């Protein structure tokens, strides 16, 4: 049985997180994005398990992958770069170092 998990991680700097409603707004945005992803999954008859987490993205993703026994992580890259610089010092590189499963990076169309 194949399961697809969609995780949205909010990454709010401490100085902004103290402002009223910033965290709630970020979570609402996350749930909106995940809802769209679930709908796309339904169109393909693929169930999607969703979650929103907060804090450091790579740590949240690594912890979630371990907790849910994830076998493959697929990340979308926001960068337009076609070179290796998109991996150096990035969230992608840190996730790769924190997880034991393979990480696949896709570029935005």
HELIX and SHEET records of a PDB file:
HELIX    1   1 UNK A   14  UNK A   17  1                                   4    
HELIX    2   2 UNK A   22  UNK A   43  1                                  22    
HELIX    3   3 UNK A   57  UNK A   67  1                                  11    
HELIX    4   4 UNK A   84  UNK A   86  5                                   3    
HELIX    5   5 UNK A   91  UNK A   98  1                                   8    
SHEET    1   A 2 UNK A   4  UNK A  10  0                                        
SHEET    2   A 2 UNK A  48  UNK A  54  1                                        
SHEET    1   B 2 UNK A  72  UNK A  77  0                                        
SHEET    2   B 2 UNK A 102  UNK A 107  1                                        
END                                                                             
